[in-house]
Amino acid sequence: MVKIKDVANAAGVSTATVSRVLANKPHVREEVKARVLDVVQKLDYRPNRVARSLRSRKSSIIGLIVSDIENPFFQQVSRAVEDAAHEQGYSVMLCNNDEDPDKEQRYLHLLRDENLAGVILSPTRQTADDFSSTSELNIPMVVIDRRVSNIAIDNIIIDNVEAAHTLATHLIEHGYRRIGAIFGTGSTTGRERREGFVRALKDKDIKPPSDLIKYANPREEEGFNTTMKLLQLPEPPQAILTSNSLLAAGALGALRESKIAIPEEVAFASFDETTWSRLIVPAITVIEQPTYEIGRTATELLIKRIDDPTRSPRKVILNAKLNIRQSCGCRNGD
């Protein structure tokens, strides 16, 4: 690895002069600056960003920890974070916690030790339920997608209870009573969406059937397997609701493999707008989350937190939207 002293020796200057040139500081002759930069290019020298950030006490990198980058929701959020960070002169380091609290903590400690400027975090259920130890890391932080307990922190969410209530009510009002529902395990989000679903049933005087409400690891294969189990019940559901797009993809695969027509035999609705949800036949009724707005708002709040660590925390609740399509037996807009 090329070191700063190698550059200094090759250019015939001191290491302090090399540092001044790389920091674009004044009082360095143009001829010397050109010679140093030429050596830097020839040797492909890369300054040690950790040492540099420790000296300046400011890093230009922020961390983003999500549960699963394969989930289209987090893909879209990540895109927004990167766009907003780039506009402000920051780069982004992306990590997956895979809903594993131990893995999440390893990443948080790594990002702290690397002296990153701050972190945007979609926490595991365990961390969200008790955020106290995480807050003690003293990293500027914004939490997205999940509520956190017992501490005040910048937090950007949607009202998952209300969104699930809206989606379930839409199905009920179109005549469906036996509604199967699959919620993701490992996060507060699945819990809240189940709460909204159950509340919608009770509001319509429907007893929530325990055999139709399922939790599953939020992966496509789990959506497939859980839907197959629902379809094999003595009295299968009239409609199925899933709480994210990966579960939705698996559920749709199970319905197709079982040769069950949507919506004629089983209606279908889900959370999360994707590129395919409106293109397949029939198009899927979904709750669309403001994914890009979540990522951009999180980045803006984090940079404000970096610039002013003492400002009061903000909780931002963004609105989700019900997109009505044919998969639940409706004409668009019904």
FIZA-147561 format. One record per atom (N, C-alpha, C): x, y, z. Coordinates in steps of 0.05 Angstrom, whole numbers, padded with zeros to 5 digits, always signed. Example, Ala and Ser with C-alpha at 12.3 -4.5 7.8 and 13.67 -1.06 7.14 Angstrom:
! residues 2
+00264-00114+00156 +00246-00090+00156 +00264-00066+00156 +00257-00045+00142 +00273-00021+00143 +00258+00001+00157 
***
This chain:
! residues 334
+00017-00024+00000 +00000+00000+00000 +00018+00025+00000 +00012+00043-00018 +00027+00068-00020 +00021+00086+00004 +00042+00097+00017 +00038+00114+00040 +00045+00143+00033 +00037+00161+00050 +00042+00189+00045 +00072+00195+00043 +00089+00181+00058 +00117+00186+00057 +00129+00177+00030 +00117+00156+00018 +00126+00148-00009 +00121+00170-00029 +00098+00183-00027 +00092+00206-00045 +00111+00228-00039 +00117+00234-00014 +00135+00256-00007 +00163+00251-00018 +00173+00226-00015 +00200+00219-00025 +00201+00222-00055 +00181+00212-00069 +00181+00213-00098 +00179+00241-00109 +00165+00259-00094 +00162+00286-00103 +00184+00305-00092 +00200+00294-00074 +00222+00311-00063 +00212+00332-00044 +00191+00326-00029 +00180+00346-00010 +00175+00332+00017 +00166+00347+00036 +00159+00335+00062 +00131+00324+00062 +00125+00306+00081 +00098+00296+00083 +00078+00318+00090 +00087+00338+00105 +00069+00361+00111 +00061+00375+00086 +00080+00378+00067 +00073+00391+00041 +00053+00375+00025 +00056+00348+00025 +00037+00331+00011 +00009+00335+00024 +00008+00335+00050 -00018+00339+00064 -00030+00365+00056 -00014+00387+00055 -00025+00413+00048 -00036+00413+00019 -00022+00399+00001 -00031+00398-00027 -00057+00383-00028 -00059+00360-00015 -00083+00343-00016 -00107+00357-00003 -00102+00374+00017 -00123+00389+00030 -00129+00415+00016 -00114+00421-00006 -00118+00445-00022 -00115+00470-00005 -00094+00470+00012 -00089+00493+00029 -00071+00513+00014 -00071+00538+00022 -00055+00559+00008 -00025+00557+00015 -00010+00574+00003 +00019+00578+00009 +00035+00553+00000 +00027+00541-00022 +00043+00520-00035 +00047+00529-00063 +00072+00530-00072 +00078+00539-00099 +00065+00521-00120 +00056+00533-00141 +00041+00518-00162 +00059+00496-00174 +00084+00502-00176 +00102+00481-00188 +00104+00457-00169 +00105+00462-00143 +00106+00441-00123 +00080+00425-00123 +00058+00440-00123 +00031+00427-00123 +00028+00409-00147 +00037+00418-00171 +00034+00402-00195 +00051+00377-00193 +00075+00380-00181 +00093+00356-00179 +00082+00336-00160 +00071+00345-00137 +00059+00326-00118 +00035+00312-00130 +00017+00327-00143 -00007+00315-00154 +00000+00295-00176 +00022+00300-00191 +00031+00282-00212 +00040+00255-00199 +00055+00257-00177 +00064+00233-00163 +00040+00218-00151 +00021+00233-00139 -00003+00220-00128 -00017+00204-00149 -00019+00215-00173 -00033+00200-00195 -00017+00176-00204 +00009+00179-00207 +00026+00157-00217 +00027+00134-00197 +00028+00141-00171 +00029+00120-00151 +00002+00110-00142 -00019+00123-00152 -00047+00116-00145 -00051+00117-00115 -00041+00139-00103 -00043+00142-00074 -00071+00149-00066 -00081+00135-00045 -00107+00140-00033 -00103+00148-00004 -00110+00173+00004 -00107+00181+00032 -00123+00163+00050 -00113+00158+00074 -00127+00143+00094 -00151+00159+00105 -00175+00152+00096 -00199+00168+00103 -00204+00167+00133 -00198+00145+00146 -00203+00144+00175 -00185+00163+00190 -00159+00163+00184 -00141+00181+00197 -00148+00210+00191 -00155+00215+00166 -00162+00242+00158 -00187+00251+00173 -00207+00234+00176 -00231+00242+00189 -00227+00246+00219 -00209+00230+00231 -00202+00234+00259 -00189+00261+00264 -00172+00269+00244 -00158+00294+00247 -00178+00317+00244 -00196+00315+00225 -00214+00337+00220 -00239+00335+00237 -00243+00312+00251 -00266+00307+00267 -00292+00307+00251 -00290+00303+00225 -00314+00302+00208 -00310+00283+00185 -00328+00264+00183 -00328+00245+00160 -00348+00254+00139 -00343+00246+00115 -00362+00252+00094 -00378+00227+00085 -00379+00207+00103 -00393+00181+00097 -00414+00177+00118 -00438+00169+00109 -00459+00161+00127 -00466+00132+00122 -00474+00118+00144 -00481+00090+00142 -00512+00087+00138 -00519+00067+00124 -00548+00060+00120 -00550+00030+00126 -00565+00023+00147 -00569-00005+00155 -00598-00012+00151 -00604-00031+00133 -00631-00040+00127 -00633-00069+00133 -00658-00079+00133 -00661-00107+00140 -00656-00126+00117 -00662-00117+00092 -00659-00135+00069 -00659-00119+00044 -00636-00116+00031 -00635-00099+00006 -00649-00113-00017 -00656-00139-00015 -00672-00152-00036 -00701-00142-00035 -00709-00131-00013 -00737-00121-00011 -00739-00095-00027 -00757-00093-00047 -00759-00069-00063 -00764-00043-00047 -00777-00046-00024 -00781-00022-00006 -00754-00010+00001 -00735-00027+00010 -00709-00017+00019 -00692-00009-00005 -00696-00021-00028 -00681-00013-00052 -00689+00016-00059 -00714+00023-00057 -00723+00050-00064 -00715+00070-00043 -00716+00062-00018 -00706+00080+00004 -00676+00085+00000 -00661+00064-00006 -00632+00067-00009 -00625+00086-00032 -00640+00084-00054 -00636+00102-00076 -00640+00131-00068 -00660+00136-00052 -00666+00163-00044 -00644+00173-00025 -00635+00156-00006 -00613+00164+00012 -00588+00171-00003 -00581+00154-00023 -00557+00159-00038 -00559+00185-00054 -00582+00190-00066 -00586+00215-00081 -00583+00239-00063 -00597+00239-00041 -00597+00262-00023 -00570+00266-00010 -00556+00244-00003 -00529+00247+00009 -00509+00258-00011 -00511+00249-00036 -00492+00258-00057 -00495+00288-00061 -00520+00298-00060 -00525+00327-00064 -00512+00343-00042 -00508+00332-00019 -00497+00346+00004 -00467+00340+00008 -00455+00325-00011 -00427+00319-00009 -00420+00295+00008 -00439+00278+00013 -00435+00254+00029 -00436+00229+00012 -00421+00208+00020 -00423+00182+00008 -00438+00163+00027 -00447+00140+00018 -00464+00122+00034 -00451+00094+00035 -00450+00083+00059 -00441+00056+00063 -00466+00039+00071 -00472+00019+00055 -00497+00003+00059 -00491-00023+00073 -00508-00030+00092 -00505-00055+00107 -00533-00068+00110 -00534-00095+00110 -00559-00110+00115 -00557-00122+00143 -00578-00118+00160 -00577-00132+00185 -00592-00158+00185 -00607-00164+00164 -00622-00190+00161 -00639-00196+00185 -00650-00175+00198 -00666-00178+00222 -00652-00193+00244 -00625-00192+00244 -00609-00205+00264 -00597-00184+00282 -00605-00182+00308 -00596-00161+00326 -00566-00162+00331 -00554-00186+00331 -00525-00188+00335 -00510-00177+00311 -00519-00183+00287 -00506-00172+00263 -00510-00142+00262 -00533-00133+00270 -00539-00104+00270 -00519-00090+00289 -00515-00101+00313 -00497-00088+00332 -00468-00088+00322 -00460-00109+00309 -00433-00110+00298 -00429-00087+00278 -00450-00083+00261 -00448-00062+00241 -00447-00034+00255 -00464-00031+00274 -00465-00005+00288 -00438+00002+00302 -00426-00018+00314 -00400-00014+00327 -00379-00009+00306 -00381-00023+00283 -00361-00019+00262 -00363+00010+00251 -00388+00019+00246 -00391+00046+00235 -00382+00067+00255 -00387+00062+00281 -00377+00081+00301 -00347+00081+00301 -00334+00058+00300 -00305+00056+00301 -00293+00068+00276 -00307+00067+00254 -00297+00079+00229 -00301+00109+00228 -00314+00120+00250 -00318+00149+00253 -00336+00160+00231 -00356+00145+00223 -00375+00155+00203 -00390+00179+00214 -00400+00195+00196 -00413+00220+00204 -00439+00214+00219 -00454+00193+00210 -00479+00186+00222 -00491+00161+00209 -00514+00152+00219 -00526+00127+00210 -00556+00131+00207 -00566+00120+00185 -00595+00116+00181 -00601+00086+00186 -00619+00080+00204 -00623+00053+00213 -00652+00044+00211 -00656+00021+00199 -00682+00007+00201 -00677-00016+00221 -00685-00012+00246 -00676-00030+00267 -00691-00057+00268 -00677-00077+00279 -00691-00102+00285 -00712-00098+00307 -00729-00117+00310 -00750-00115+00331 -00738-00112+00358 -00717-00127+00364 -00705-00126+00391 -00693-00098+00396 -00680-00087+00377 -00669-00060+00380 -00690-00039+00382 -00711-00041+00366 -00733-00022+00367 -00747-00022+00393 -00750-00046+00405 -00764-00049+00431 -00748-00038+00454 -00721-00038+00451 -00704-00027+00472 -00680-00014+00459 -00682+00012+00455 -00662+00027+00440 -00641+00039+00457 -00642+00035+00483 -00625+00050+00502 -00595+00044+00497 -00588+00018+00493 -00559+00012+00489 -00549+00022+00463 -00566+00022+00443 -00558+00033+00416 -00553+00063+00418 -00570+00077+00432 -00567+00106+00435 -00541+00113+00449 -00531+00095+00466 -00506+00101+00481 -00481+00100+00463 -00484+00091+00438 -00462+00092+00420 -00454+00120+00412 -00473+00139+00417 -00468+00168+00411 -00461+00173+00382 -00476+00160+00364 -00473+00165+00335 -00497+00182+00327 -00494+00203+00311 -00517+00217+00300 -00534+00197+00284 -00560+00195+00290 -00575+00173+00279 -00604+00181+00273 -00615+00169+00252 -00643+00172+00245 -00654+00144+00241 -00677+00138+00253 -00690+00112+00251 -00712+00114+00231 -00714+00094+00212 -00735+00094+00192 -00751+00068+00194 -00776+00069+00185 -00793+00046+00180 -00804+00034+00205 -00791+00035+00228 -00800+00023+00253 -00800+00043+00275 -00820+00040+00293 -00820+00057+00317 -00800+00047+00337 -00789+00065+00353 -00771+00057+00374 -00783+00064+00401 -00776+00048+00421 -00787+00053+00448 -00766+00065+00466 -00775+00077+00487 -00760+00087+00511 -00738+00107+00505 -00739+00121+00482 -00720+00142+00477 -00730+00160+00456 -00722+00185+00457 -00729+00205+00437 -00707+00206+00416 -00715+00202+00391 -00696+00201+00369 -00710+00209+00343 -00695+00219+00324 -00707+00225+00298 -00718+00199+00286 -00743+00199+00279 -00757+00175+00271 -00776+00181+00248 -00774+00166+00226 -00791+00170+00203 -00806+00144+00197 -00832+00146+00198 -00849+00122+00195 -00874+00129+00179 -00889+00108+00172 -00917+00112+00164 -00934+00101+00186 -00960+00108+00185 -00978+00097+00205 -00987+00069+00195 -00971+00049+00204 -00976+00021+00194 -01003+00011+00203 -01012+00018+00227 -01038+00008+00237 -01060+00019+00219 -01060+00045+00213 -01080+00057+00197 -01079+00047+00168 -01055+00043+00157 -01053+00033+00130 -01064+00005+00127 -01058-00013+00146 -01069-00040+00145 -01099-00040+00149 -01108-00022+00167 -01137-00019+00171 -01151-00011+00145 -01139+00007+00131 -01151+00017+00105 -01152-00006+00085 -01130-00021+00083 -01129-00043+00063 -01149-00065+00069 -01150-00073+00095 -01169-00094+00103 -01198-00085+00100 -01203-00060+00107 -01230-00049+00105 -01239-00049+00076 -01221-00043+00058 -01228-00044+00029 -01237-00072+00021 -01223-00092+00030 -01231-00120+00023 -01258-00127+00036 -01261-00119+00061 -01286-00126+00075 -01310-00113+00061 -01307-00088+00053 -01329-00073+00041 -01335-00083+00013 -01318-00100+00002 -01324-00113-00024 -01334-00141-00020 -01342-00148+00004 -01357-00173+00009 -01341-00196+00020 -01315-00192+00025 -01298-00214+00035 -01299-00215+00065 -01304-00239+00076 -01305-00243+00105 -01282-00261+00115 -01276-00282+00101 -01254-00299+00108 -01229-00289+00093 -01213-00272+00108 -01190-00260+00095 -01165-00272+00108 -01148-00285+00092 -01123-00294+00102 -01103-00271+00102 -01086-00270+00122 -01066-00248+00124 -01039-00259+00133 -01018-00250+00119 -00991-00259+00124 -00974-00235+00132 -00963-00235+00156 -00948-00213+00166 -00919-00221+00170 -00900-00203+00165 -00872-00209+00168 -00864-00211+00198 -00848-00230+00204 -00837-00232+00231 -00812-00215+00233 -00803-00211+00258 -00777-00198+00263 -00777-00168+00263 -00800-00155+00261 -00800-00126+00262 -00825-00116+00274 -00825-00091+00283 -00849-00079+00294 -00869-00074+00272 -00860-00072+00247 -00879-00066+00225 -00900-00088+00222 -00892-00113+00222 -00911-00135+00220 -00931-00135+00242 -00922-00129+00266 -00939-00128+00290 -00961-00106+00286 -00952-00083+00277 -00970-00060+00274 -00991-00065+00252 -00981-00077+00230 -01000-00083+00208 -01020-00104+00216 -01012-00123+00232 -01031-00143+00243 -01052-00129+00260 -01043-00110+00276 -01061-00095+00293 -01083-00080+00277 -01074-00067+00255 -01093-00053+00238 -01112-00072+00225 -01102-00095+00216 -01119-00115+00203 -01141-00125+00222 -01133-00133+00246 -01152-00143+00266 -01172-00122+00273 -01163-00097+00276 -01181-00075+00283 -01203-00072+00261 -01195-00074+00236 -01214-00071+00214 -01235-00093+00215 -01227-00117+00221 -01247-00139+00224 -01266-00133+00246 -01255-00126+00269 -01273-00120+00292 -01292-00097+00287 -01282-00077+00273 -01299-00054+00266 -01323-00062+00249 -01320-00084+00235 -01342-00094+00218 -01356-00119+00230 -01351-00122+00257 -01364-00144+00272 -01357-00172+00261 -01332-00174+00252 -01321-00200+00242 -01301-00210+00263 -01305-00234+00272 -01286-00246+00291 -01261-00254+00277 -01238-00244+00285 -01213-00251+00271 -01207-00281+00273 -01207-00295+00251 -01202-00324+00251 -01172-00331+00255 -01166-00344+00277 -01137-00350+00283 -01124-00367+00262 -01139-00384+00248 -01127-00402+00228 -01119-00387+00203 -01129-00362+00199 -01123-00347+00175 -01102-00326+00179 -01093-00321+00204 -01074-00300+00209 -01047-00313+00214 -01027-00307+00197 -01002-00321+00198 -00979-00301+00200 -00957-00309+00213 -00932-00295+00212 -00912-00312+00196 -00895-00298+00180 -00875-00312+00164 -00850-00295+00161 -00827-00308+00159 -00803-00294+00152 -00807-00279+00126 -00802-00253+00124 -00810-00237+00101 -00792-00243+00076 -00796-00267+00066 -00781-00276+00042 -00802-00289+00023 -00795-00289-00003 -00813-00299-00023 -00821-00328-00018 -00801-00345-00011 -00808-00373-00007 -00827-00377+00016 -00824-00360+00037 -00842-00362+00060 -00870-00353+00053 -00872-00333+00036 -00898-00325+00026 -00911-00347+00011 -00896-00361-00005 -00906-00384-00021 -00916-00406-00002 -00899-00415+00017 -00905-00437+00034 -00930-00431+00052 -00930-00407+00063 -00952-00399+00080 -00979-00398+00065 -00978-00387+00041 -01002-00386+00025 -01012-00414+00018 -00994-00432+00012 -01002-00460+00006 -01017-00472+00030 -01008-00466+00054 -01021-00476+00078 -01049-00464+00081 -01052-00438+00075 -01078-00425+00076 -01097-00438+00056 -01087-00444+00032 -01104-00455+00011 -01113-00484+00017 -01097-00498+00035 -01104-00526+00041 -01122-00528+00066 -01130-00506+00077 -01149-00507+00100 -01176-00518+00091 -01190-00532+00109 -01217-00542+00102 -01235-00520+00091 -01232-00496+00102 -01247-00473+00092 -01227-00451+00084 -01217-00452+00060 -01196-00433+00052 -01206-00404+00051 -01187-00385+00051 -01196-00357+00051 -01209-00348+00024 -01226-00328+00027 -01238-00315+00003 -01219-00294-00008 -01201-00284+00008 -01182-00263+00000 -01157-00267+00017 -01134-00257+00006 -01109-00259+00020 -01096-00231+00019 -01085-00224+00042 -01070-00198+00045 -01042-00204+00055 -01022-00192+00043 -00994-00195+00051 -00983-00168+00059 -00963-00169+00078 -00954-00144+00090 -00928-00133+00077 -00918-00146+00057 -00896-00134+00041 -00894-00147+00014 -00878-00136-00004 -00877-00145-00032 -00864-00172-00036 -00845-00179-00018 -00833-00206-00021 -00853-00228-00014 -00868-00224+00008 -00889-00243+00015 -00910-00244-00007 -00916-00220-00019 -00935-00219-00041 -00926-00236-00065 -00901-00233-00072 -00891-00249-00095 -00894-00279-00090 -00887-00287-00066 -00890-00316-00059 -00919-00324-00059 -00937-00308-00048 -00965-00315-00047 -00977-00317-00075 -00969-00299-00093 -00979-00300-00120 -00969-00325-00135 -00944-00333-00128 -00934-00358-00140 -00949-00382-00131 -00957-00382-00106 -00973-00405-00095 -01001-00406-00108 -01013-00382-00111 -01039-00382-00124 -01038-00391-00153 -01017-00383-00167 -01013-00391-00195 -01008-00421-00197 -00991-00431-00179 -00985-00460-00180 -01010-00476-00174 -01027-00466-00157 -01051-00479-00149 -01074-00475-00169 -01068-00460-00190 -01087-00454-00212 -01113-00441-00201 -01108-00422-00182 -01130-00407-00170 -01132-00380-00184 -01155-00373-00195 -01158-00348-00209 -01162-00325-00190 -01148-00303-00196 -01150-00278-00181 -01165-00258-00198 -01186-00246-00188 -01199-00248-00162 -01223-00267-00161 -01228-00281-00183 -01253-00296-00184 -01255-00317-00162 -01232-00330-00155 -01233-00350-00134 -01222-00340-00107 -01200-00325-00109 -01189-00312-00085 -01180-00284-00092 -01189-00264-00077 -01180-00237-00081 -01153-00234-00068 -01139-00212-00076 -01111-00209-00066 -01105-00179-00064 -01090-00172-00042 -01081-00145-00037 -01056-00146-00021 -01040-00125-00022 -01014-00126-00008 -01004-00098-00001 -00984-00097+00015 -00968-00073+00019 -00946-00071-00002 -00938-00047-00009 -00915-00040-00025 -00920-00040-00055 -00917-00017-00066 -00918-00013-00095 -00891-00023-00107 -00892-00038-00128 -00868-00047-00142 -00872-00043-00172 -00851-00047-00187 -00854-00044-00216 -00873-00065-00228 -00875-00088-00215 -00892-00109-00227 -00921-00109-00216 -00926-00096-00193 -00952-00098-00181 -00974-00086-00199 -00967-00067-00215 -00987-00055-00233 -00986-00065-00261 -00966-00082-00267 -00963-00092-00294 -00973-00120-00299 -00974-00137-00277 -00984-00164-00281 -01015-00163-00284 -01026-00186-00292 -01055-00188-00296 -01066-00209-00277 -01085-00202-00260 -01094-00174-00256 -01075-00157-00240 -01075-00131-00244 -01059-00113-00229 -01066-00114-00199 -01047-00110-00182 -01050-00115-00153 -01058-00090-00138 -01078-00092-00121 -01086-00071-00103 -01065-00070-00080 -01054-00046-00076 -01032-00044-00056 -01034-00019-00039 -01021-00020-00016 -01015+00004-00001 -00987+00014-00011 -00987+00037-00022 -00961+00049-00032 -00949+00066-00010 -00925+00059-00002 -00911+00075+00018 -00894+00096+00003 -00890+00119+00016 -00874+00140+00003 -00844+00135+00007 -00834+00114-00007 -00807+00105-00002 -00786+00125-00008 -00788+00139-00030 -00768+00159-00037 -00768+00182-00016 -00792+00190-00008 -00794+00211+00011 -00782+00203+00038 -00786+00178+00045 -00774+00167+00070 -00744+00170+00070 -00732+00160+00048 -00702+00161+00046 -00691+00189+00045 -00704+00207+00030 -00694+00234+00027 -00698+00249+00054 -00721+00246+00066 -00726+00260+00092 -00707+00250+00113 -00701+00224+00114 -00682+00213+00133 -00655+00225+00130 -00646+00227+00105 -00619+00238+00100 -00618+00268+00108 -00638+00283+00101 -00639+00311+00109 -00638+00315+00139 -00654+00298+00153 -00654+00300+00182 -00627+00292+00194 -00615+00271+00182 -00589+00262+00193 -00568+00284+00190 -00567+00297+00167 -00547+00318+00162 -00552+00342+00181 -00577+00348+00186 -00583+00369+00206 -00574+00360+00234 -00577+00334+00240 -00568+00324+00266 -00537+00325+00268 -00523+00319+00246 -00494+00320+00246 -00485+00349+00250 -00499+00368+00237 -00491+00396+00240 -00499+00408+00267 -00520+00398+00279 -00530+00408+00304 -00538+00385+00322 -00519+00373+00336 -00525+00350+00353 -00545+00355+00376 -00549+00380+00383 -00566+00386+00406 -00595+00392+00399 -00602+00392+00373 -00629+00400+00366 -00649+00379+00375 -00674+00387+00379 -00695+00368+00389 -00701+00347+00368 -00705+00322+00377 -00712+00300+00358 -00739+00305+00345 -00743+00295+00321 -00768+00298+00307 -00779+00270+00300 -00805+00267+00303 -00819+00243+00293 -00835+00252+00269 -00830+00240+00246 -00844+00247+00221 -00861+00223+00213 -00887+00227+00211 -00905+00206+00202 -00915+00214+00174 -00908+00198+00154 -00915+00203+00126 -00940+00187+00119 -00954+00197+00099 -00979+00184+00091 -00974+00162+00070 -00988+00140+00073 -00988+00119+00053 -01014+00122+00036 -01014+00109+00013 -01037+00112-00006 -01047+00085-00015 -01073+00082-00015 -01086+00058-00026 -01089+00060-00056 -01076+00042-00070 -01079+00041-00099 -01097+00017-00106 -01122+00024-00115 -01142+00003-00120 -01140-00007-00149 -01137-00034-00151 -01135-00046-00178 -01152-00071-00179 -01148-00088-00199 -01168-00109-00204 -01164-00134-00187 -01142-00137-00173 -01137-00162-00159 -01157-00168-00136 -01171-00147-00127 -01191-00151-00106 -01219-00151-00117 -01222-00153-00144 -01248-00155-00156 -01261-00128-00162 -01244-00107-00162 -01254-00080-00166 -01247-00070-00194 -01262-00051-00203 -01253-00034-00225 -01235-00013-00213 -01215-00002-00227 -01198+00018-00216 -01214+00041-00205 -01208+00049-00180 -01221+00071-00168 -01245+00064-00151 -01254+00038-00152 -01277+00029-00136 -01270+00030-00106 
***
